[in-house]
């Protein structure tokens, strides 16, 4: 079983232009897009990204979904697409949206491609803006003390809020924990 928690906040911006799309199919597929750098094309790129993620194309391999996204949205778009099961995560990223994994008490950047997962592995996927307020040591400590995805996210959001009162740019993140299905 995969436990997850999604955090979306418009910050001090007039609107939320990022998107987090989750699709159970039967594995959990997710996509995060940061559209800020797209200016007036932000909303249309967000819409196209969401439509692709919610279409029948979601059954394709993750790299094929990323290729489809690249065909239809601006080159400046930054996104991450991943599919996760109890045993693997397959991911592709472009630009400043990426993931980090806590595995065996260590924090590492989540690579593009397929990675084997084990019980209690913890993953955070977020925009560069979200990560910019957090040190790796803070992410690691928060993940190890949290008993749930929501609690882990709360710790990190509290740290960000202490720095900027959540008044900056859009913030988008998802935490995931692999739970043994035994």
JOFENFEN-V193783 format. One line per field, one symbol per residue. phi: phi as a letter, one per 20 degrees, with the letter a starting at -180 (. if undefined). psi: psi as a letter, one per 20 degrees, with the letter a starting at -180 (. if undefined). A space follows every 10 residues. Layout:
BEGIN
phi=???
psi=???
END
This chain:
BEGIN
phi=.debbdccbf meefbedfbc ddcfbffedb cccddgfelf egfffgffgf fffeefffff fgffffffff fdcggffdbb cbcccfcbcd bccbmedbcc cdclmcdcff ffodcfdcgm fcccdbfgff ffecegffff gfffefebff fgfggfffff ffeclldefg cbbcdccedg ef
psi=qopqpppppi bjqhroirqp ppopliroqq qppojgiici jgghgggggg gghiriiiir qghhgggggh hirqhipprp pqppaiiqpp qpqpbkprqq popljqpqpo qqbpppqrpj qpppprqhgg hijpqhhggg ghhhhqirgg gggggghggg hhgjkkjcrq ppqpqqpppp j.
END
